[in-house]
Every structure is written in structure tokens, then in C-alpha cells.
Amino acid sequence: MHVTAVTPWAADSGPPIFQWRWVDRNADAIVDRLVEHISLTAAALGIGLVVSIGLAVVSLRYRWSYGFILSTAGALYVIPSLGAFAVLVPFFGLTFTSAMIPLATYTLLILVRNIVTGVDQVPAEVREAAVGMGYTRTRMLWQIELPLALPVVIAGLRVAAVTTIGLVTVTSMLGLGGLGYFIRAGIQNTTPNPTEIIVGMGLSVVLAVAVDLLLWLGERLLTPWTRKAR
């Protein structure tokens, strides 16, 4: 009896893990979710930066408050994101506000610490020269200390941005997940769709790298003196 050998690659291996056809069919949805992800990240970073600058100014003016502010920000930072969303949903519903409060809160520990550290690293002779030129404490902070602290501040902003991009995917539980929508949809399908999961995760990583690179370039443009120092 003649038996025909069946090679492994001739067997049915099922659908491919990644399907470009799915990407082509859902190109508009991918762009919309990417824009939503960027918008949520930018809003969270903007709100977090404004609040952090205010808290840092208070910490620099009243040094006794720095430990309390940092401890409070640290306590908020360790709250699980899903837990924070669950607490806020009964008050604000499945809304933008419920997503934004935790996202902005998670940036405070990183940004406040970096702003205060950056200002503290300003050389004492620079402060003495500013006082000799008649600068008030407030004017010196905004026109000399904070600009000189920019490298450290932007370094913290880069960390906060990458962290926030990752956390935004979790807000898919609120229907505002940006790229996290595809991760959730790919898992919850009756037949899990790996293409959706790969698109959600892959674009999140690409976005994080792109934002980090843009902030790094922004730092180089805004602080040319650091390159001269090197």
C-alpha cells in the first residue's frame, strides 16, 4: 500500500497571527483610537504639570510642606488604576472626568519631585547674582530657577509621559481607552483576535517611544546651554 506523506506545512495551521487585511478594513478606527489615546495622554500631562508646578512652588516656599506633599503624591501613585476608576465611576459615571483624575494624579509624584530637585540644583552663585541684580524671590523662581531646572523637569516629564501612555490603555474599561480598546476587544471576542491585541499593544509602544523622543528633542532645543557645558 502506498502511503502519501503529509508534510507539516501542508497541515491546516489556522489563520495567521497578524492579518493586514483587518488593519486595512479598520484603518479609520485605528486612527480615531490613536488620536483619542494622544488626547487623553496630553490632557493628563497638561493637568498634572500645572498642578505639579503649583505644588512645587508651595514646597519651595514652605519647605516643611515638601515631605507631606511628596508622601501624599506617593500614596496616590500606588493606588491601582482599576481601583481608582472603580471608586470614581459612581460619582462621575463612565466619563472623561473619571479617566482624567487618576491619570493626572499618577504624574504628580514624578513631576513634583523633579521640579523641586531641578530648582535645588541651581548653583548658589546664580542665586546670589540674581539677588544682587535686584530680583525678587518670585521673579527669580520663574525667570531663572525654573528655566535652569528644565533638563531635570523634562526628564521627569518623559517618565510621566511614558507611564501615562501605558495607563491610558486601562481606561478602555470606561469606554475611553484609546488603543486599549483594541486590546480589550481582541481578548473579549468569542474567538480572540490576536491582530487587534497586537495593534493595540504595538501602537502604544510606538507612541511611547515617539513621545519620549519628541520630549528629548524639545529638551535639547530649550536648553542649548547643557550641550555647551558637555
Contacts in CASP RR format, 6 or more apart in sequence:
PFRMAT RR
TARGET T0000
AUTHOR 0000-0000-0000
METHOD contacts of the structure
MODEL  1
MHVTAVTPWAADSGPPIFQWRWVDRNADAIVDRLVEHISLTAAALGIGLV
VSIGLAVVSLRYRWSYGFILSTAGALYVIPSLGAFAVLVPFFGLTFTSAM
IPLATYTLLILVRNIVTGVDQVPAEVREAAVGMGYTRTRMLWQIELPLAL
PVVIAGLRVAAVTTIGLVTVTSMLGLGGLGYFIRAGIQNTTPNPTEIIVG
MGLSVVLAVAVDLLLWLGERLLTPWTRKAR
17 194 0 8 1.000
17 195 0 8 1.000
17 198 0 8 1.000
18 194 0 8 1.000
18 195 0 8 1.000
18 198 0 8 1.000
19 195 0 8 1.000
22 193 0 8 1.000
22 195 0 8 1.000
22 196 0 8 1.000
23 30 0 8 1.000
23 195 0 8 1.000
23 199 0 8 1.000
30 182 0 8 1.000
30 199 0 8 1.000
30 203 0 8 1.000
33 177 0 8 1.000
33 178 0 8 1.000
33 179 0 8 1.000
33 180 0 8 1.000
33 181 0 8 1.000
33 182 0 8 1.000
33 200 0 8 1.000
34 178 0 8 1.000
34 179 0 8 1.000
34 203 0 8 1.000
34 207 0 8 1.000
36 176 0 8 1.000
36 177 0 8 1.000
36 178 0 8 1.000
37 165 0 8 1.000
37 168 0 8 1.000
37 169 0 8 1.000
37 177 0 8 1.000
37 178 0 8 1.000
37 179 0 8 1.000
37 180 0 8 1.000
37 203 0 8 1.000
37 204 0 8 1.000
37 207 0 8 1.000
38 207 0 8 1.000
40 99 0 8 1.000
40 100 0 8 1.000
40 103 0 8 1.000
40 168 0 8 1.000
40 171 0 8 1.000
40 176 0 8 1.000
40 177 0 8 1.000
40 178 0 8 1.000
41 103 0 8 1.000
41 161 0 8 1.000
41 164 0 8 1.000
41 165 0 8 1.000
41 168 0 8 1.000
41 207 0 8 1.000
41 211 0 8 1.000
43 100 0 8 1.000
43 103 0 8 1.000
43 104 0 8 1.000
44 100 0 8 1.000
44 103 0 8 1.000
44 104 0 8 1.000
44 106 0 8 1.000
44 107 0 8 1.000
44 164 0 8 1.000
44 168 0 8 1.000
45 107 0 8 1.000
45 157 0 8 1.000
45 160 0 8 1.000
45 161 0 8 1.000
45 164 0 8 1.000
46 104 0 8 1.000
47 100 0 8 1.000
47 104 0 8 1.000
48 104 0 8 1.000
48 105 0 8 1.000
48 107 0 8 1.000
48 108 0 8 1.000
48 111 0 8 1.000
48 160 0 8 1.000
49 107 0 8 1.000
49 111 0 8 1.000
49 157 0 8 1.000
51 104 0 8 1.000
51 108 0 8 1.000
52 107 0 8 1.000
52 108 0 8 1.000
52 111 0 8 1.000
52 112 0 8 1.000
52 115 0 8 1.000
53 111 0 8 1.000
53 115 0 8 1.000
55 69 0 8 1.000
55 73 0 8 1.000
55 108 0 8 1.000
55 112 0 8 1.000
56 111 0 8 1.000
56 112 0 8 1.000
56 115 0 8 1.000
56 116 0 8 1.000
56 119 0 8 1.000
57 141 0 8 1.000
58 65 0 8 1.000
58 69 0 8 1.000
59 65 0 8 1.000
59 66 0 8 1.000
59 67 0 8 1.000
59 69 0 8 1.000
59 70 0 8 1.000
59 112 0 8 1.000
59 116 0 8 1.000
60 66 0 8 1.000
60 116 0 8 1.000
60 119 0 8 1.000
60 141 0 8 1.000
66 116 0 8 1.000
69 112 0 8 1.000
70 109 0 8 1.000
70 112 0 8 1.000
70 113 0 8 1.000
73 108 0 8 1.000
73 109 0 8 1.000
73 112 0 8 1.000
73 113 0 8 1.000
74 108 0 8 1.000
74 109 0 8 1.000
76 105 0 8 1.000
76 106 0 8 1.000
76 108 0 8 1.000
76 109 0 8 1.000
77 105 0 8 1.000
77 106 0 8 1.000
77 108 0 8 1.000
77 109 0 8 1.000
79 102 0 8 1.000
81 102 0 8 1.000
81 106 0 8 1.000
81 167 0 8 1.000
81 170 0 8 1.000
82 170 0 8 1.000
82 173 0 8 1.000
84 101 0 8 1.000
84 102 0 8 1.000
84 105 0 8 1.000
85 98 0 8 1.000
85 99 0 8 1.000
85 102 0 8 1.000
85 170 0 8 1.000
85 171 0 8 1.000
85 173 0 8 1.000
85 174 0 8 1.000
88 97 0 8 1.000
88 98 0 8 1.000
88 101 0 8 1.000
88 102 0 8 1.000
89 98 0 8 1.000
89 174 0 8 1.000
91 98 0 8 1.000
92 98 0 8 1.000
92 101 0 8 1.000
94 174 0 8 1.000
94 175 0 8 1.000
94 176 0 8 1.000
95 174 0 8 1.000
96 176 0 8 1.000
98 174 0 8 1.000
99 168 0 8 1.000
99 171 0 8 1.000
99 174 0 8 1.000
99 176 0 8 1.000
99 177 0 8 1.000
102 167 0 8 1.000
103 164 0 8 1.000
103 167 0 8 1.000
103 168 0 8 1.000
103 171 0 8 1.000
106 160 0 8 1.000
106 163 0 8 1.000
106 164 0 8 1.000
106 167 0 8 1.000
107 160 0 8 1.000
107 163 0 8 1.000
107 164 0 8 1.000
110 156 0 8 1.000
110 159 0 8 1.000
110 160 0 8 1.000
110 163 0 8 1.000
111 153 0 8 1.000
111 156 0 8 1.000
111 157 0 8 1.000
111 160 0 8 1.000
114 152 0 8 1.000
114 153 0 8 1.000
114 155 0 8 1.000
114 156 0 8 1.000
114 157 0 8 1.000
115 146 0 8 1.000
115 149 0 8 1.000
115 152 0 8 1.000
115 153 0 8 1.000
117 149 0 8 1.000
117 152 0 8 1.000
118 148 0 8 1.000
118 149 0 8 1.000
118 151 0 8 1.000
118 152 0 8 1.000
118 153 0 8 1.000
119 141 0 8 1.000
119 145 0 8 1.000
119 146 0 8 1.000
119 149 0 8 1.000
121 149 0 8 1.000
121 152 0 8 1.000
122 144 0 8 1.000
122 145 0 8 1.000
122 148 0 8 1.000
122 149 0 8 1.000
126 144 0 8 1.000
126 148 0 8 1.000
127 140 0 8 1.000
127 144 0 8 1.000
127 145 0 8 1.000
130 140 0 8 1.000
130 144 0 8 1.000
131 140 0 8 1.000
135 143 0 8 1.000
135 144 0 8 1.000
146 153 0 8 1.000
150 219 0 8 1.000
150 222 0 8 1.000
150 223 0 8 1.000
151 219 0 8 1.000
151 223 0 8 1.000
151 226 0 8 1.000
154 215 0 8 1.000
154 216 0 8 1.000
154 218 0 8 1.000
154 219 0 8 1.000
154 222 0 8 1.000
154 223 0 8 1.000
155 219 0 8 1.000
157 215 0 8 1.000
158 212 0 8 1.000
158 215 0 8 1.000
158 216 0 8 1.000
161 208 0 8 1.000
161 211 0 8 1.000
161 212 0 8 1.000
161 215 0 8 1.000
162 208 0 8 1.000
162 211 0 8 1.000
162 212 0 8 1.000
165 204 0 8 1.000
165 207 0 8 1.000
165 208 0 8 1.000
165 211 0 8 1.000
166 204 0 8 1.000
166 208 0 8 1.000
168 177 0 8 1.000
168 178 0 8 1.000
168 179 0 8 1.000
168 180 0 8 1.000
169 177 0 8 1.000
169 178 0 8 1.000
169 179 0 8 1.000
169 180 0 8 1.000
169 183 0 8 1.000
169 200 0 8 1.000
169 204 0 8 1.000
170 177 0 8 1.000
170 180 0 8 1.000
171 177 0 8 1.000
171 178 0 8 1.000
171 180 0 8 1.000
172 178 0 8 1.000
172 180 0 8 1.000
172 181 0 8 1.000
172 183 0 8 1.000
172 184 0 8 1.000
173 184 0 8 1.000
175 181 0 8 1.000
177 184 0 8 1.000
179 199 0 8 1.000
179 200 0 8 1.000
179 201 0 8 1.000
179 203 0 8 1.000
179 204 0 8 1.000
179 207 0 8 1.000
180 200 0 8 1.000
180 204 0 8 1.000
182 196 0 8 1.000
182 197 0 8 1.000
182 199 0 8 1.000
182 200 0 8 1.000
183 196 0 8 1.000
183 197 0 8 1.000
183 200 0 8 1.000
183 201 0 8 1.000
185 193 0 8 1.000
185 196 0 8 1.000
186 192 0 8 1.000
186 193 0 8 1.000
186 194 0 8 1.000
186 196 0 8 1.000
186 197 0 8 1.000
187 197 0 8 1.000
189 196 0 8 1.000
219 226 0 8 1.000
220 226 0 8 1.000
220 227 0 8 1.000
END
